[in-house]
Amino acid sequence: MPEAGATTATDKIRCDACPVMCYIKPGQKGACDRYGNDNGVLVRVDPHIVLEHALEDGSGVVPFGAGTLDWDGNILREPATFVTAIGAGTTYPDYKPAPFIVASEIAGIDMVTVVTEGIFSYCGVKVKIDTDRHLGPERALARVAGEPVGHVTTGEYGSQMLSLGGVHHLTGGSKAEGRVTCDALLKLCNGEAVELVIDEGATVVVQSGRPPQVNGAVEERMRVGCGSATIGMFAKQWLGLVDEVVVVDDHITGVLSEHQAGKLLGIPDTGLKMKGRRSTPGRYFQVAQPGTGWGGTDIADPLNILGAFNPKSARPGLTLLMVSTTGEHAAYFVLDEALRPVEATMPDALARTVALIKENCEPALSTVLFMGGAGGSLRAGVTDNPVRLTRSVKDALTVVTCGGAPTYVWPGGGITFMVDVARVPPNGFGSVPTPALVAPIEFTLRLDDYRKLGGHMDQVRPLSEFRGSDERRRQVPHRADNPWPLLPDAVRALRR
């Protein structure tokens, strides 16, 4: 797949696919490992990825003419083809049209998909780590090989969140920081594992779609809910089996007898006293410090969060279950004559309720979302007036995909999008040593709308040109859980 714009220097050619502008010897590749010198021709080394998909309604895809291009008369009853940007090449320098602008007729509507690999200096990843364990203080730096690559951000429901990359780590620090950050982002986006060390916190290994490892231990479960929610969900199961239940949680610890769920079931006061800050009945904050112990706290002995039992309500023989939000930790106690909890063997019926908590916990995973800003330079490869593309995306006339995978486009200015890297075809991301990530991006819209926004109409090619054998092109099955990019909701709406 030859690239235009290369210039010759002796036996080398100069690549203009990114700002590095490598001189490449015959048979060699540039610093990015993405472009090479093939007998004096600059080529994209990796194969170009196209997706194959059988249309839901069984219809074919009919190529149509654009400008002077004529329909060849074939009605394709084969699976539909979507030309992704993976392996397509870039638009650097910025005024060049996108490498591929592909026309097709979908469900009776003339469509265009503009395909390019964007060079993203302004990019990063958001990592969702399903764990109750404390990874580190908010705003603590996350490091790879000793270099800062991001930080811990606000915790969410049952997950710890990291924000990695961004322009300041890629370009605003030392050369080593930028190189390590770019390498870590590339590995995460391509589904590889990366070990992160959090300042004043844990060592965590994350990999898209895989369970996280915290301090060498593999996480198995994401909690069913906070301590209060767990009480609300399972209060009925505990009725008649135990007198009191405490669900230990770093965020909101629940106490059955005080909780509204317990009150509605008629569970009497047990005289239990909790440490921490009482919020509303049966809900306690800050019962211990964050950590990797029970319920994401720093405790190994759950009794450390209890005060003395009130003798006005407590009695010898009163039973107590203490359990974490994942069911990973659980213990059963009976009050002795001095109203002190003494650990005892848990009855089988009560143990089954702990197993029920575990059963309701989803598998713990690491989720990696690539986030990038499609700036004016990339948009110029789509249209001579880049702001029109931005407006078209905001007006839902243009659908943005990443390697054929669905994206979320943030409100506000520009085209800032996020994509779950697990939904992008394998090895869909690359890098250049500026440093920056290279990510596929496709814009799909109606032909008429593309003409109105000032698109590069003279560069439109029919889809039929992309079928057939080409050693530099690889067909990949479309993921069934991804919406088909050539029949997005916007197109379905147009059919109505």
N, C-alpha and C positions, 0 to 999 in steps of 0.2 A: 504494500500500500504506500506508494511514493508520497513524499511530502514536498510541497512547493516551498521555495524560499531559501534553499540551501545554497551556499556559495563555496567556491573551491579555493583551497590554499595548498599548493603543491599537490601531493597525493591525498590530502585530507579534505573533508568537507566540513563546513561550519553549520551546526544545527541552530536554528532560530526558534525552536519549540518552547524555550523558556529563557529567562534573563541570563542564564549562565553562559550561553552561546559557545558550547564546546566545539573544538576542532576534533573530528573523529577520523581515525585512520581506517583504511579499508578492512572490513571484517571485524571491526571493533564497535563497541557501544559507548555512548556518552556517559557522563557521570550519573545520570538518573537510571541507567540500565533500561531505558524505555525506547530510545532511538539508536539506530545503528547505521553504519556505512555499508551498504550492499552494492559492491561494485560501482561506487561513485554516486549511488542514489541514497538519499536519506529516507529510511523506512522506519515505521513503528514496529518494534521487535515483537511485542506481545500480540497474540491474535486478537482480532476485533470480535466482540461478542454480540451475537444477535439472539433474541429470545424466540422460541417457537411455542405456539399456543393454538389449540383448537377452539374456534369461536363457539360461544355458548349457544348461539342460534343455528349453528351448523353451516352458516353462509361462508362464502369465500371472501378473499380480499382482491379487489379489482384494481390493478395499477391504472393510473390515468395520466393524460398528458398535462404538462405544465410548461407554458411557453411554447416552444417548438417540439416538445417531447410528445410522441404519439403512443397511444395504447397499442400493445402488440397483439391484442385479440385473445389472449389467454385468460380464462377465468380460473383462478387458483383455488382448487378445492382441497388444498393441503392445509396444514396448520398455519395460522396467521404468523407473520414475522414482525417483530419489533426490533428496530436497530438501536442498540444501546450506545452509550458514549464510551463504554469500556474498551480501550484499545483503539479508539477512533482518532486520537490526536488532539492537539490544543489549537487555540486561535492566536497564540503569541506570534508576532506582535499584534496588538489588540484590534487593529482595524480589519484584520482578515476575517472573511466569513467563516462560520463554523464548518468543521470538516465535512459534515454530512447534513443536508437538509432534504428530508425524505418525504415524498408525497405518496399518499395511499387513499383509497376510498373505503370508508368504514361505515357499514350500515347505511349506505346511501349518502354519506356526508364526505366531502373532499377534505382531507386532513393533511397536516404537515407536522413532522417531528424534526426539531432542530437539535442536533447532537454535537456535544463537545466535551472534552475533558478540561475542567477548569483548574487553574493553578491557584490554590488557596493559601495565601499567607495569613489571612484573617479566618482562622478556623480552629476548631478544637473538638473535644468529645465530652459528653456528659455521661457519667458512669453511675448506674443504679446498682447497688450491691445489697442483695437481700440478706440481711443479718440483723440480729439484735445486739450484737457485740459492738462495743465502742471502738471505732477505728482511730479517732483522734479528735482534738478540739476543733470546733468550727474555725475556719480560716487557717488551720495548720497546713503547712506546705506538704505536698506529696512529692517524693523524690524518686528518681530512677538513676541508678549508678551515682548517687550523691548529688545529682543536679535537680534543681526545682523544676517540675513540669506542670504543676497545678496546685490545687488546694482542696481541703474538705469544705463542703458547702452545707447548707441547711439539711438536717435529717428529715426524712419523710416517713410515712406510715409503714413501718416494718423494714425500712431500707435506709442505708447510709448512702449519701450522694457525694460524688467527686466531680470537680470541674477541672479538666486537664487541657493543656495547650493554650491557644489564644496567641494573639500577635505579640504580646509582651514577652512571653516565654520563647516564642519562635525567633523574634528579631530584636527584642529589647534587652537581652542579657548577653552573656558571653557566647563565644562561638560554640563552646562545648554544650552550653545549656540549649541553644537552638538546635544543635545536631541531635542531642539525646531526646529532646522533646519531639522532634519530627519523627525520629525512629520509633519512639514509644507510641505515638499516635498512629503511625502506619501499621504497626503490629496489631494494635487494638482494632483498627478499622478492618483489617484483613483476617480477623478472627484468631489471632495468636495471643498467647498468654504474656502478661507483663507483670513483673513484681514491683510493687510500690511500697516505699517506706514512709510512713506518716510521722512527721515531727511530733514528739511527745505522745506517740500512739503506736499503732500496730503495723506489722508487715503483712500486706495483703496481696494475693495473686488474683488478678481478674482476667477473664477471657469471655468474650461474648458468647452467651448461651450456655455457659458452664457454671457449676457451683463455685462460689468464691472460696478462697483459702485465707483464713485469718490466723496469723502466727503459726502456720503449718497445719492447722486443723481445717478440714473440709466442712463447710457449712452444708447441712442437709435440708433444713426447713426454714421457710419464712413464717414468722409468727402468725397465728390465726387472727390476732387483734391485740389491742392493748389490754392491760389487766382488767380494766373496767368492762370492756367489750366481751372479754372471755367470761367474766362473771355473768353478764347478761345472756350469753349464748348457752351456757351449760348449767345454769342454776337449777333447772328442773332435774338434770341428771344426778345432782348431788343431794337433792332432797331425800331425807330418810337414810342416807348413807354416812353422813358426816355432819358434825355440828357447825363447823366453821371452815371456810376456805379463804386463803389469801393467794392471789395470783400476782407474783412478783414481777415488776416491770420497772425499768429505769425511768419511764415516762409517766405512766399512770398505773399505780398499783391498786388492785381491786380487793375489797373485803366483802364477803358474801352477806353477812348479817346486817351490815350497814347499808348495803347497796339497795337501790329500789327494787331490783329483781328479788332479793332476799325478803324485803318487806312484803312484797305482793304474795310471796309464798308462805308468809307467816313464820319465818325463821326468827327466833328470839335473840336478844342481845346476849353475847357470849362473854362480855367483859374484856375482850381483846383490845389492847392498846397498840397503835402503830406509831413508829417514828416517822419523821418527814412532815410535809406540809399538807394539811387536809384541805381539799378543794371543795367538793360537794359530798354528800353522804356516800360512803363506800369508795371514794376515789382519793388517792394520796399521791402527791408529787414529791420528788427528791427524797425518797426513802433511803437512798445510798448514793454513792458517787458512780458515774458511768464506768463501765469496765467490760470484761469479757466473761464474767461469772453469771450467776442467776439472773435471767431476764434482762441482760445487758447492763447489770450493775457490777460493782467490784466485790461483791460478797460471795464467799464459798459456803457460809453457814447461814441459812435463811432466818434463823432465830435472831440474828443480829439486828434485824429491822423491827423487832417486837419489843415493846415495853412490858412492864409487869401486868398480869391480868387483874382486873378489878374484882375483888372477892364478893362484891354485891351481886354480880351477875355470873361470874365464873364458878365452876364446881369441879371437884375431882372426877376424873373419868371423861371429861369433855374431850371430844376428838377434833383434831385440826389437820387439814390438808394444806400443804404449801406446795405450789406448783408454778413453773415458769410459763410464759406465753407460748412456748413451743412444745411444752411437755417434756423437754429434754431433762429438766431438773424437777424432781418431785420427792416429797417426804411426808410421812404420816406421823402424827404425834398424839399422845394422850396425856392430859394433865394429871400430875400426881397429887398427893395430899397437900403439898405446899403450893399448888396451882402452878407448878413448873412443867412446861411441855417436855415430855420424854419420847424420844423416837421409838416407834414400834413397827412391826411388820404391817404393811399396807394390805387391807382386805382385797380379795380378788375383784369384788364388785367395784370398789373404788379405783383400783388399778385400771379397770376398763374405761373409766371416765378420763383418766390421763391418756390412755391410748386413743380415745376419741379426739382429744385435743390435737395429738400428733397427726391423726388421720386428716384433720381439717386444715393442717398447715400445707401450703403449696411448696413444691421443691424450690430451694434457694438457688437463684441464678444471678449472674452478672449480666447486665444489659448495657450495651455501648451505643450511644447515639452520636453520630457525626453531626457537627453543626458548622455551617459555613455561610459566608456572605457572598452572593453572586454580584460582584461589583460592576461598575460601568464598563470596565474592560471586557469582561466576559459577555456582557449583554450586547456589546458592539458586534460580536460575532453573529448575533441574531438579527439585528436591525441597525440602520444608520442613526436612529434616534433612540438611544437606550431607554430613556424614561418611559417610552410607550410600552416596552415589554413589561416594565415594573407595573404599570397601570393595568395591563392586560392580565397579569397574574393576580393582582388584587381584585380585579373584577370577575375572577373565576372564568375568564375566557381562555386562559392558558393553564395547562396542567403541568406541574413540575415533578419530574421523577429523577431518581438517582440509580442508574443501572437498571432501570425498569421498576424499581421499588418505590412505593408511595412515600411522599414526604409531607412534613408539616411546615408550612410557610408562616413565619411569624408576622403578626400585624405590625403596622408602622412602616417606616421608610425602608427602601431597598428590598432585596429578595434574600432574606435570611431564612435558611431552611434547615430542618433536622431530618435525619433518616436513621432507622434502626439498621445497623450494619449487617445484622444477621439476615436481613431480607434482600441484601445486595448479592449478586453472583460472586462466587469465590474470587479472591484477589482482585476485587474491583477498584482498589485504591492504589495509587502510586505516590512517588515523591520526587522532588527535585532538590538539589543541594543548596538552594538559595537561603535558608531552607523553607520549603512549603510542601503541602500535600497536594496531590493531584486526584481529583474526584470526578466521577462521571456525572453529567447533568443533562437532562433532556427536557425540552419544552414542546408540548404537543398542543396544537390549536387548529381551528378551521382554516382552510386555505384563504378564504375571504378575509378573515381577521388578520392573518399573517401579511397579506397584501396591504391592508389598511395601516398596520403599524410600521410600514416601511421596511419590510423584510427583504432579504437578498433573493429576489424571485429568480434571478438568472442562475442561481446556484441550486435550484430545486431539481432533484432527481427522483425518478419513479422507484417505488419499492421493488419492482421486478429486477432491477439491476443488482440487488443484494441477494438474490437467490442463485443457487448453483454452487459449483465447487470453487473454493478459493483457499489456498493453504494458509492464508493470513486471517481467515475468518473462521470462527468456531460457533456452532449452533448449540445453545444451552436451553434445556426445557424451562418453560416458565413455571415459577412457583405457584402452586394452586392457591396458596393463602394470600398472594398479592393480587390486587385488582389488575385486570389487563389494561396496560397503559393506553392502548388504542381505542378502548371503549370505556373511558372514565364516566363518572356520574354526569359531568357536564355534557358529554355527547349524548348520553341516554336522555337527558332532559331535552336536548335539541330535537331528538326523534319524536318526542311527544308534542 
